[in-house]
Amino acid sequence: MNRSMNVASVLSFAVSLVCCGTAFAAITAMGNWQGTWYGDSGTEGTLSAQVVDEGKGDFRASLKADVGGDAREGIMRGKVVGDAIELKGTIDVGAAFGGVYELWGKIVGEKFTGRFAGAEDQGRVELKKVLKKSPTLGAEPPEGAIVLFNGNDLSKWETKDGKPNPWKLVDGAMEAGGGDIRTKQEFGDFKLHLEFMIPIMEDARGQGRGNSGVFLPGNCEEVQVLDSFGWETDKGSCGALYDQKPPDVNASLPPGEWQTYDVTCLVPRFDEKGSMTQKTIVTVLHNGVLIHDRFPAKRQTARRHGDDNRRILLQDHGNPVRFRNIWLVPAVSN
């Protein structure tokens, strides 16, 4: 091996180490954190953070701190520096406790430490990474349920024009790709359980960040699927009834983690003349948290995805979102 080749190899290896370190820091940092703030004066309180990868080495930590019994919110922003993420920001703890405080922090592996300083106190923060899971994750179909996907059988689904399901099987899940798919079977009222995983797309923004959707029978109401972890909610967020109503709570988990929807759907009623007498009524739990409670969906007779009036449709929006453990209990009582 000549000297020029050896130098090139060393440089290539060094670059790969830097890239791997950056990627590792990003993956380990993103998610939920919980811990405590400690004032040098002897005060302390609970502290939580949602750390979001905003792409290109930029990170944001949304903080909630218990100060005097009140929840106070703050923001820190920062970048990957070596194998760490260095952040700084502010939190307003209220006039009674000194107003706005400065924050400095560092995430290394699964430890998030830092300092704060303000008019009336200073101190340190210590947080640890926590993995939150939906209480309905892995729920087994009860007796009488219709299993729509069990981890290996794609045959209960088809394209909108009746062709075989083109989605791939990946590690016991269906991965979106090749167009929207719908159930072959039609349904009336039901309770639906499904699990989904949104891919990590840190450089994407808005509707390009892990987009899919669950379209319900009746009026093709869409329960949005999107990476909304740590972002403000709107009518296009994860859990939203798309373009109608944002979720009551942002219950999103980080991308790359399995999440759940448990949906109760009462399909619309029509009289003998074909006039609608009851809209679609939708109740949704996202990761076990109630985000829509018997909401009368507004979209009356829209069929944007064809004649799918009694079918469930999963959207392919060009992102490799995965679905698994899909089952349905028919004829939920009104």
BELZI-V542077 format. One line per field, one symbol per residue. ss: DSSP state (A for helix, B for strand, O for the rest). phi: phi as a letter, one per 30 degrees, with the letter a starting at -180 (. if undefined). psi: psi as a letter, one per 20 degrees, with the letter a starting at -180 (. if undefined). A space follows every 50 residues. Layout:
# BELZI-V542077
ss = ???
phi = ???
psi = ???
This chain:
# BELZI-V542077
ss = OOAAAAAAAAAAAAAAAAAAAAAAAAAAAOBBBBBBBBBOOOOBBBBBBB BBBBBOOBBBBBBBBBBOOBBBBBBBBBBBBOOBBBBBBBBBOOAAAOOB BBBBBBBBOOBBBBBBBOOOOBBBBBBBBBOOOOOOOOOOOOOOOBBBBO OOOOOOBBBOOOOBOOOBBBOOBBBOOOOOBBBOOOOOOBBBBBBBBOOO OOOOOAAAOOOBBBBOOOOOOBBBBOOOOOOOOOOOOOOOBOOOBOOOOO OOOOOOOBBBBBBBBBOOBBOOOOOBBBOOBBBBBBOOBBBBBBBBOOOO OOOOOOOOOOOOBBOOOOOOOBBBBBBBBBOOOO
phi = .dddddddddddddddddddddddddddddkcbbabcbdddjdaadbbbc ccdcjhicbbcccbbdbiicdccbbbbabdbicbccbalbbccjedcjid cdbbabcbicbbbabbaadcablbbbbbdbccbddcdiedddejdcdcac jbcdddbbddcideecdcdbhibcceljjdbbdddcbcdacccabbbcdd bdddbhdccicaacccdjbhdccdcadcdicdcadcdejddeibadddbd cdcddicdbbcbccbcddcbddcjddcbddcbbbcchicdcbbhddeddd bdbdcidcdbccbcdccjcddcbahcbbcdhddd
psi = prhhhgggggggggghggggggggggghhpapqqbqqoqiiiqrrqpqqo ppojqkjpqpooqppookiqppqrpqqarpocjrppqqbqpojqhhjjcp qqqprppockpoqaqqpahirrbrqpqqpqoqqpijpjpqprpiqoohpj iioiiiqrrhjjrqoiqqpoljqppppjrqqrqhqqqcqrpppqqqppqo mhirqcijmlpaqopqrfjkppoqpqojpjqqqajjrpiqopjgprqhqo jqrqqiqprqpopppoqqqqaiijppiprppppppokipoipolpoqhof jpmhkamlhkqppppojjqmqqqrmprporlpq.
